[in-house]
């Protein structure tokens, strides 16, 4: 009886989860014809013909990719030092995780004032920098768990062959943890791809990403729901495909990161 109840609750949860995106997909194909409501591709044609849509999509991809690469590189170096230089860095790992928990609303106004005074406001570089506030701590925390699961005897054997710390990190440890690190990279990319608050406040035109662009599909006469959902459907294809490609590695990555 309990098993059937759990299955029923799981089905209800799945239905509630999948219903909103299915409804959004339906609305994106809904058009008004002379004969009344119908289905068509007009909303997609309207969105794809807009230059600002492609510009915002490019800015989203550029900032997410740059933030991911920087976070993985710096996070790998920091995690290697934390796992190979003694247990005194355990508290530092917890402090880094605590930085990830800082609400974005606390940081966005200081970033705005700083970028305005330095000329970085509405720039891809500035927006990428703000994304590091949540992507880099996450990368360090995750990769630190992966590296801690790799026996240090591998390092010792490499040092006997004359390898230094840089060689051990880039040629031995990173290839061993390549799968979990790829999982972390995809998750960071999705976090940055879906970020809204920083992009809304700190960009206007030169670095405008897609999610703030949706605000401009709400003219005084009413929201353009068809175009909003058509653009959103195209936009979320990227993270869905990325997560689908690593779905098998995703579970393995979290398990590896939990092993100490």
FENSULNOR-V17460 format. One record per backbone hydrogen bond with DSSP energy under -0.5 kcal/mol. NH is the residue of the N-H (numbers start at 1). CO is the residue of the C=O. E is the energy in kcal/mol with one decimal. If there is no record, write none. Layout:
# FENSULNOR-V17460
{{NH:CO:E} {NH:CO:E}}
This chain:
# FENSULNOR-V17460
{{5:1:-2.2} {6:2:-2.3} {7:3:-2.4} {8:4:-2.3} {9:5:-2.5} {10:6:-2.4} {11:7:-2.3} {12:8:-2.3} {13:9:-2.5} {14:10:-2.4} {15:11:-2.4} {16:12:-2.6} {17:13:-1.7} {18:14:-2.5} {19:15:-1.8} {20:16:-0.7} {21:17:-0.6} {22:18:-1.7} {23:19:-2.6} {24:20:-2.5} {25:21:-2.2} {26:22:-2.1} {27:23:-2.6} {28:24:-2.0} {29:25:-0.9} {29:26:-0.7} {30:26:-0.6} {30:27:-0.9} {31:38:-2.8} {33:31:-0.6} {33:36:-2.3} {36:33:-1.3} {38:31:-2.7} {40:29:-2.7} {45:41:-2.4} {46:42:-2.6} {47:43:-2.1} {48:44:-2.7} {49:45:-1.3} {50:47:-1.6} {51:49:-0.5} {54:50:-1.2} {55:51:-2.2} {56:52:-2.4} {57:53:-2.2} {58:54:-2.2} {59:55:-2.3} {60:56:-2.3} {61:57:-2.2} {62:58:-2.8} {63:59:-2.5} {64:60:-2.1} {65:61:-2.5} {66:62:-2.5} {67:63:-2.4} {68:64:-2.0} {69:65:-2.5} {70:66:-2.4} {71:67:-2.3} {72:68:-2.4} {73:69:-2.3} {74:70:-2.6} {75:71:-2.3} {76:72:-2.1} {77:73:-1.8} {78:74:-2.5} {79:75:-2.7} {80:76:-2.2} {81:77:-1.9} {82:78:-2.1} {83:79:-2.0} {84:80:-1.4} {85:81:-1.1} {89:86:-0.9} {90:87:-1.9} {93:89:-1.9} {94:90:-1.5} {95:91:-2.2} {96:92:-2.3} {97:93:-2.0} {98:94:-2.0} {99:95:-1.6} {100:96:-1.1} {101:97:-0.7} {101:98:-0.8} {102:99:-1.3} {106:103:-1.3} {107:103:-0.7} {107:104:-0.9} {108:104:-2.0} {109:105:-0.6} {111:107:-2.3} {112:108:-2.2} {113:109:-2.5} {114:110:-2.4} {115:111:-3.0} {116:112:-2.2} {117:113:-1.6} {118:114:-1.4} {119:115:-1.1} {120:115:-1.5} {121:115:-1.2} {122:202:-2.3} {123:120:-0.8} {127:123:-2.3} {128:124:-2.5} {129:125:-2.0} {130:126:-1.7} {131:127:-1.7} {132:128:-1.0} {132:129:-0.5} {133:130:-1.4} {134:131:-1.3} {135:131:-2.3} {136:132:-1.4} {137:132:-0.6} {138:134:-1.0} {139:135:-2.2} {140:136:-2.6} {141:137:-2.5} {142:138:-2.4} {143:139:-2.8} {144:140:-2.2} {145:141:-1.2} {146:142:-1.6} {147:143:-2.8} {148:144:-2.0} {149:145:-0.9} {149:146:-0.6} {150:147:-1.3} {151:149:-0.5} {154:151:-1.3} {156:152:-2.2} {157:153:-2.3} {158:154:-1.9} {159:155:-2.4} {160:156:-1.8} {161:157:-0.9} {162:159:-1.7} {163:158:-2.3} {168:164:-2.5} {169:165:-2.4} {170:166:-2.6} {171:167:-2.4} {172:167:-0.5} {172:168:-1.2} {173:168:-3.2} {174:169:-2.5} {176:172:-1.6} {177:173:-2.1} {178:175:-1.0} {181:177:-2.3} {182:178:-2.3} {183:179:-2.0} {184:180:-2.3} {185:181:-2.6} {186:182:-2.3} {187:183:-2.2} {188:184:-2.6} {189:185:-2.5} {190:186:-2.3} {191:187:-2.4} {192:188:-2.6} {193:189:-2.8} {194:190:-1.9} {195:192:-1.0} {200:196:-2.4} {201:197:-2.2} {202:198:-2.8} {203:199:-0.9} {208:205:-0.6} {210:56:-0.6} {213:209:-1.1} {214:210:-1.2} {214:211:-0.8} {215:212:-1.3} {216:213:-1.8} {217:214:-1.8} {218:215:-0.9} {219:222:-0.7} {222:219:-1.8} {224:217:-2.7} {225:223:-1.4} {228:224:-2.6} {229:225:-2.7} {230:226:-1.9} {231:227:-2.7} {232:228:-2.1} {233:229:-2.1} {234:230:-1.9} {235:231:-2.5} {236:232:-2.4} {237:234:-1.0} {238:234:-0.5} {238:235:-0.7} {240:236:-1.4} {241:237:-2.6} {242:238:-2.4} {243:239:-2.6} {244:240:-2.0} {245:241:-2.0} {246:242:-0.9} {247:244:-0.9} {250:246:-2.1} {251:247:-0.9} {252:248:-0.9} {253:249:-2.7} {254:250:-1.8} {255:251:-2.0} {256:252:-2.7} {257:253:-2.1} {258:254:-1.0} {258:255:-0.6} {259:255:-0.6} {259:256:-0.9}}
